Amino acid sequence: MPSKRKSYSADYKLQVVKYAAENGNRAAERKFGVTEKLVRDWRKAEVSLTAMKKTKKANRGLKARWPQLEERVRTWVLEQRAAGRGLSTVQLRLHAQVVAKEMNINYFAGGPSWCYRFMQRNRLSIRPRTTMSQKLPADFQAKVDSFREFVEKHVTGHNVTPDHIINMDEVPLTFDIPMGRSVAEKGLKSVSIVTTGNEKSHFTVVLACCGSKLPPMVIFKRKTMPKMLPSP
């Protein structure tokens, strides 16, 4: 019955490499119980082993099948991010398929699995758009309690029944909703995304229900028409 193959961490391999460099490959073989061929292979891969995480045991999946294609796609991603444009994984995959067609690569699918490995190989990840958060006021809970007391007092005083109550909410919306996430390099502290400039132009949608949903009402910002001058 064949023996089970063992796997070794990058830190362990570097220990073997260091010992072999000082005492020879055969000595490292006897001390660590590995074959001389492994010692030679690890010594050749010392640079990549040093760059690896100490607990990692292999670099599987890091070698690109189409390195030139991936280099072009990576350059395109960095150009999009430098311009502040939002970028999704779907857009990335579609662009990769276009590049593959230009390079006459017939067997490139550009599926989600390839996209995931591509992002790993090139230190890319899905990053949320960085914004400034708004803090609640210090007397927030006191204002909520006061409003509840006010509503209960008037409901009781005017004999308001559940049939008279309409749940209503106003929702502000913008004419442009920029992407909140984008493919970008790992480690970036700022992830900006350019927009059309209308993300601050708002209109209001009023939603209400009274036993059943009522038709929504849309409110746009009022524009005052200039007054007509009296005719002479």
QUIGIUR-V743175 format. One record per backbone hydrogen bond with DSSP energy under -0.5 kcal/mol. NH is the residue of the N-H (numbers start at 1). CO is the residue of the C=O. Records with the same first field share a line. If there is no record, write none. Layout:
NH->CO  CO
This chain:
10->56
11->54
13->9
14->10
15->11
16->12
17->13
18->14
19->15
20->16
21->17
22->18
23->19
24->20
28->24
29->25
30->26
31->27
32->28
33->29
34->29
39->35
40->36
41->37
42->38
43->39
44->40
45->41
46->43
49->45
50->46
51->47
52->48
56->53
62->59
64->62
70->66
71->67
72->68
73->69
74->70
75->71
76->72
77->73
78->74
79->75
80->76
81->77
82->78
83->79
84->81
85->80
92->88
93->89
94->90
95->91
96->92
97->93
98->94
99->95
100->96
101->97
102->98
103->99
104->101
105->100
106->104
108->105
109->107
115->111
116->112
117->113
118->114
119->115
120->116
121->117
122->118
123->120
124->119
125->184
127->125  182
129->180
130->191
133->131
140->137
143->139
144->140
145->141
146->142
147->143
148->144
149->145
150->146
151->147
152->148
153->149
154->150
155->151
156->152
157->153
158->154
159->156
160->155
164->161
165->162
166->164
167->209
168->166
169->207
171->169  205
172->170
173->203
175->198  201
176->198
178->176
182->127
183->87
184->125
186->123
188->185
194->84
201->198
202->200
203->173
204->219
205->171
206->217
207->169  205
209->167
210->212
214->208
217->206
219->204
220->218
224->222
225->223
